[in-house]
């Protein structure tokens, strides 16, 4: 927020300076020139005021375009995940590696595990990263002190897409899940609902918008990257 404020005032100041008439900035430095009339003063101040308001409005209403920022992430960034990148240098996954289940869940294994296999009744510790379908980061277990999401497969404590999408993984494995909204947070995002739940008002509100506004959009999904750190 502080950085945005600094950029805002810097941008506004630059714009106002650029729109100041040269005659006004130089008239005071030439001895013998007559003073500007009151009409000129009024015009000058009105021009400066309009420049300030126009720039401030543009920055406040369109902050991303004003500073050249993009909300959508590149495919290379969507394919990789910041938290898991150090563990999986080959995080980008070829299209043919993805598998689609009858339910609509799509998954791809980034790294095969070597421990116990996830199946009905397995108790699983899960580290996770949640993004929207455009790759926009929502939340992760790493941002919440790396506390794992723990559940038993089939007990209803995980959203349907996770409960189904993890089956067949092995302990230590990393899997990418693309989950349709119809298999995600259909029961809500309040504490105690099926997870893994994003933490805090902002991340949960983002998911509520997806579930409420974009649930019927073709190709919409939640993007989860998960690691089964313990299976028993």
N, C-alpha and C positions, 0 to 999 in steps of 0.2 A: 504493500500500500504506500509506503514511504517513497519507494522508487517510482511508482506511478505518479505520485504527487509532484516529485521533482521534475519528471519528464513533462508533466502537464504544464507546470509553470514555465519551464524552459521553452516549450513549444509556443505557449501563448506569448511570452516575452519576445521571442524571435519574430513571430508573426506581426505583432504590434509594431516592432521596430521597422520591419520591412515595408509596412504600409504608411509610415510617417512620411509626409511630403518632404523632399530635400530642402525646399525653401525654408521650412520651419526649423530644420536642424542646423542650417548654416547661417540664418539671418543674424543670430546673435554674435557671430564671430567676425562680422565685417563692420568695421566702425563707420558710422555715418549713414547707415541704412535707416530708413524711417521705421517706426514701430508698426506692427501689423494691426489692422483694424479689428474691431470687436467681432465683425462678421467672419473674418479669417480665423479668429480664435475659436469661434463656435464651430466652424466647419472642421477645423483641425481636431478638436476634442471629440466631435461626433464621429469622425472617421476612425479615430483610435478606439473609441468605445465599441463601434460596430465590429472592428477587426478582432478585438478581444472576445466579444461575445460569440462571434462566428467560430473562432478557433476553439474556445472552451467547449462549446456545444458539440463540435465535431469530435473532440477527444473523449468527452464523457459518453456520448452516444455510441461511438464506434472506436473503442480503444484498440481493438486488434488491428483494424485497418490503418489507424492513425500512426501506429508505431511499427507497422510491417509484421505483425505477429499473425500466426495462423493457428486456429483452434484445432483443426484436423491435423492428424499426424501422418507422416509419410508411411508408405507400406513397409519400408525397411524398419521403421520404429515399431509399427504395429506387430510385425513378425517377431521382433525381439522384445524382451522384457527387462527393464532396468535391474530389478532385484535378482533375476536369475541369470543375467548375462555373464557374470563372472564364473558361474558353474557350467554354463553351456555355451561354449564359444561358437557352436554351429546352430544357434537358436533358430535362424530362418529355416522354415520347413517347406519342402516342395509340395506343390498342390496334390500330387499323386499320393502323398503320405496321409492325407486326410481320409477318414472313414465316416460314413453317415449311417446312423442307426435308424430303425424304422420310426422311432418317435420324432425324429428330426434333429436330434443332438448330433453334432459333428465333432470329431476328436482327432488328434494326431499326437503320437508319442514323440516328445523331444529327446527324452533319454529313458532307456529301459532300466527298470530296477532289477535287483537280484535277490530281494527278500521274499517274504510271504505275499501271496496274491490276494487282492481285494475281491471278495465275493459276498454273497448274502450272509449277514450275521457278523461280518468282520468289523472290528473296532478300528477306526482310522484316525490318525493325527494328520491334519492337512495344513500346509502352508499355501497361501493363495494370493493371487493378484486379480483384481476385477477392473475391467475396462468396458466402455460402451463399444458399439459395433464400429465406430469410426476410429477406435484406438485411444479415445480420450480416457485418461486414467481416472478411476473413481476412488479406489481404496485397496489396501492390502493388509495381510497379517503383519508384514514387516513394519508397517507404519503404526501398528498397534502392539508394539513391544514384542513382535514375533510370537505372540500367543497363538498356538495352533487352533484350528477349528476341529473339534473332536466329536465324532458321531459314530453310530453303528449303522452299517448299510442295511437299509430296509426298515429302519425304525421310524421314519418320517421326520427326523430332525434335520435332514439336509433337503435342499430344494431338489425337485425331481430330476432335473438335468444333471446335477452333481451325483446324486445317488446312483443313477444309471450310468453316467459317463465314466465313473471311476472303476467300474467292474472290469476285471482283467488286468489292471495295473499291478505292479509289484512294488514292495517297499523300496524306497529310494528313487523310484521313477518320477519323471516329470511329464505331465500331459497337458495339452492345450484343448480346452473345451469351448465350443460355440453353442450356446444354449438359447433356443427360442424363448421369448417372454412367456409363452404358455407353459413352459416347464421351469420357470424361474420363481420370482417372488409373488406368486398368485395369492398367497395367504397373507401378504402384507410384509412390512419391514420393521415392525415393532419388536422390541426385545422379546425373546422367547419364540419367535417365529422361525421357520426353517432357514438355515444358513448355507454358506457363510454370509453373515450380515455385514454390510458396510457400517462403519461406526460414525456417528455424528449426524447432525441435521442435514448438512449440505450433501454428502455422499448418498444418504438415504433418499433425499428429495430428488436427486438425479435419477435414481432407480425408479422412484414412483412415477416420474414423468415418462420413462420408457415403458413401464407397465401400463400406464393409463392412456398415453397419447400415441405411442408407437407400437403397441402390441400387435396390431393388424397390418403393419407395414411389411410388404414382402421382403424377405432377406434380413429382417431385423433380428439381432441376437445379442446376447451378453457374451463377453469375451473373458474367459477365466483361464488362468494358467495355474496349475496346482502341482504340488509336490507331496507325495505320500511319505512322510518322514517316519511313520511307524504304523505297522499293520499287525494285528493280533486277533 
